[in-house]
Amino acid sequence: MTSLAQVKAAINGVISQINEQNGLINDFKSTNRDNMTLVTRTLQGGQAGHEQTMLTALRRADDSLSKAQQALRQAEQSAKKVTNI
């Protein structure tokens, strides 16, 4: 019985870490959106088009983070199912 309790405790620790990472990603995404707004306002209309390159990179980062969050949600759901066995 002790090993089952240990496994459940370890899984709950994983779930806690998933939630923590998801929070960090949310914070980064918020800052990233602020940066996109700043780039748009500050560099809009530049002749070299650097703002578009920067915005593309920032959007890709946001998309990647969204995919990471989706994977974290799936991992959390799977972990919760295991603890309910």
C-alpha positions in Angstrom: 0.0 0.0 0.0 2.8 2.4 0.7 4.2 2.2 -2.8 0.8 3.2 -4.2 0.7 6.2 -1.9 4.2 7.1 -3.0 3.2 6.9 -6.6 0.2 9.1 -6.1 2.3 11.6 -4.1 4.8 11.7 -7.0 2.1 12.2 -9.6 0.6 15.0 -7.5 4.0 16.6 -7.4 4.2 16.4 -11.2 0.7 18.0 -11.4 1.9 20.8 -9.2 5.0 21.3 -11.4 2.8 21.3 -14.5 0.6 24.1 -13.0 3.7 26.1 -12.0 5.2 25.9 -15.5 1.8 26.8 -17.0 1.8 29.9 -14.8 5.3 30.9 -15.9 4.3 30.4 -19.5 1.3 32.7 -18.9 3.5 35.4 -17.5 5.9 35.1 -20.4 3.1 35.3 -22.9 1.7 38.4 -21.3 5.1 40.1 -21.5 5.5 38.9 -25.1 2.1 40.5 -26.0 3.3 43.7 -24.4 6.5 43.5 -26.4 4.5 43.0 -29.6 2.5 46.1 -28.9 5.6 48.1 -28.1 7.3 46.9 -31.4 4.2 47.8 -33.4 3.9 51.3 -31.9 7.6 52.1 -31.8 8.8 50.7 -35.1 5.7 50.8 -37.3 6.4 52.0 -40.8 10.2 51.7 -40.6 11.8 51.6 -44.0 13.8 48.4 -43.3 10.8 46.4 -42.1 12.6 45.2 -39.0 9.3 45.5 -37.0 7.8 42.8 -39.2 10.7 40.5 -38.6 10.5 41.0 -34.9 6.7 40.6 -34.8 7.0 37.4 -36.7 9.5 36.0 -34.2 7.3 37.1 -31.3 4.2 35.6 -32.8 6.1 32.3 -33.4 7.2 32.3 -29.8 3.6 32.9 -28.7 2.4 30.0 -30.9 5.1 27.7 -29.5 4.1 28.6 -26.0 0.5 27.9 -26.7 1.4 24.5 -28.0 3.5 23.8 -24.9 0.5 24.8 -22.7 -1.7 22.4 -24.6 0.8 19.6 -24.0 1.0 20.5 -20.3 -2.8 20.4 -20.1 -2.9 17.0 -21.7 -0.1 15.8 -19.3 -2.1 17.1 -16.4 -5.3 15.4 -17.4 -3.4 12.1 -17.9 -1.8 12.4 -14.5 -5.1 13.1 -12.8 -6.6 10.0 -14.4 -3.8 7.9 -13.0 -4.4 9.3 -9.5 -8.0 8.3 -9.7 -7.3 4.6 -10.4 
